[in-house]
């Protein structure tokens, strides 16, 4: 259970950081992906939610 949660957070954070890096907004109006850090936080939260939902 703990390993699945950690994997969800790590994988989600990594994918979110990549999404934030390549999906930067020129205007900065996209708060979720405006920086790699914001994308990583968003991805980690989504990964955590998916880890809890899936069995």
N, C-alpha and C positions, 0 to 999 in steps of 0.2 A: 504494500500500500504506500509506504513512504517513498520507496524507489520510484513508483509510478508518478507520484506527485512531483518529486524532484526532477524526473525526466520531462514531465510536462512543462514545468517552469523553465528548465534550461533550454529545451528545444523551442518553446514558445518565445523565450527571450532572445534567443539567437535569430530566429526567423523575423521577429519584430525589429531587431537591430538592423538586419539586412534590408527589411522593408523601409525602415527610417532612413537608411543610408542612400538607397537608390530611389526612393520615392519622395525626396525632399520637395517641399513647396517653395517656389521662388518668392511668393508673397509672405510665407510664414503663417498662413491662415489655417493650416491643417495641424491642429494641436497634437494629434496622435502620432503623426509621422513627420513632424517638422525637424526633428533631430534623431539620430540613432538611439540616444538614451530614452527619449519618449517612446520610440517604437519598441525598444526592448522592454520597457515597463508595461506597455500595452500588450505585447506578445506574451510576457510572463503571466499576466493576469488571465489572458485568454487560455493559455496552456494550463494554468491552475484550475480554471473552471472546467475545461475539457477532461482533465485528470480526475476530477471528482464525479463528473457525469458519466464517463465511460466505465465499463466494468471489465 
